[in-house]
Amino acid sequence: MGINTYVLHNPEHIPLQYFPLHLNFFSFFFFSFFLNFFFNFFLFFLFIIIIFRINIYNKT
C-alpha cells in the first residue's frame, strides 16, 4: 500500500509493477514499512472488533 501510493504520486517513478529499488532506505522504510504496518494493523483490529461485536449481538 505504502510503496504503491508513493510510486503512484511520484511522476518520476513509472514502473509500478517492479520492486522499487531506486528508492533510498529512508523513503522505503517510511513509506513501505510504517504505512503498510499501521494500515494493516488498523484493518485487522477493525475486523476483530466487528467479529467480536457480531458475536456479542448473537449471544444476547
C-alpha positions in Angstrom: 0.0 0.0 0.0 2.7 2.5 1.0 5.1 1.8 -1.8 2.3 1.7 -4.4 0.9 5.1 -3.3 4.4 6.6 -3.2 5.2 5.4 -6.7 1.8 6.5 -8.0 2.0 10.0 -6.6 5.6 10.5 -7.8 5.7 11.1 -11.5 9.4 10.2 -11.8 8.8 6.5 -11.0 6.8 5.0 -13.8 7.1 1.2 -13.4 4.6 0.3 -10.6 4.9 -3.5 -11.0 8.6 -3.7 -10.2 10.1 -3.6 -6.8 11.3 0.0 -6.3 15.0 -0.4 -5.7 15.6 3.2 -6.8 14.1 4.5 -3.5 16.7 5.1 -0.8 16.4 3.5 2.6 14.7 6.5 4.2 11.8 6.6 1.7 11.5 2.8 1.5 11.4 2.4 5.3 8.9 5.1 6.0 6.6 4.6 3.0 6.6 0.9 2.9 7.1 -0.4 6.4 5.2 2.2 8.6 2.3 2.8 6.3 1.8 -0.9 5.5 2.2 -2.0 9.1 -0.1 0.6 10.7 -2.7 0.4 8.0 -2.9 -3.4 8.1 -2.8 -3.3 11.9 -5.8 -0.9 11.9 -7.7 -3.0 9.4 -7.0 -6.2 11.4 -8.3 -4.6 14.6 -11.4 -3.2 12.8 -12.1 -6.8 11.6 -11.6 -8.2 15.1 -13.9 -5.6 16.7 -16.6 -6.2 14.1 -16.5 -10.0 14.6 -16.5 -9.6 18.4 -19.5 -7.3 18.3 -21.4 -9.7 16.0 -20.7 -12.5 18.4 -21.9 -10.3 21.3 -25.1 -9.4 19.4 -25.8 -13.0 18.5 -25.4 -14.2 22.2 -27.9 -11.8 23.6 
